[in-house]
Amino acid sequence: MNRLPTTVLVTAAVVVAIDQLTKSLALSALADGPVHLIWTLRLDLSFNSGLAFSIGPNLTPLITFVAVVLVGVLLVAAHRVTSTTTAVALGLVLGGALGNLADRLVRGHGGAVIDFIDLQWWPVFNVADMAITAGAVLLVLTSFRESEDDNDGGRADA
């Protein structure tokens, strides 16, 4: 039995749990304003109805539909993974997408995603955003590695 789809789902579940827990904590702890942590890092509650970097704030229904389709594609892709690294990367992206989708569909903020990690020199983000970014980078790096393995596989060393 292929355990890799399970790895994808477990990774996604962990990301969703951490993401939703931290967002719930942010809603209660940051209601009175931002909390400075260190250097430019602070926690500051905000709501993003658009995509990353607040692009397309008026496109919430379209963004939600695309996110649902993306989750479906990722679930299908989960059954085709061939390495643990790819499974974890896919799980990170899936978990992040589900975490932000949960905000849009379940939380009562007009389809907005809860963001709270503020570097003050970068757009405010959340755990789901970090997981999506880390997973995407890992998928790109993995694809380069697999591409090199495919190219080296046919070469005979003398």
Secondary structure, 3 states (H helix, E strand, C coil): CCCHHHHHHHHHHHHHHHHHHHHHHHHHHCCCCCEEEECCEEEEEEEECCCHHHCCCCCHHHHHHHHHHHHHHHHHHHCCCCCHHHHHHHHHHHHHHHHHHHHHHCCCCCCCEEEEEECCCCCCECHHHHHHHHHHHHHHHHHHHHHHHHHHHCCCCC
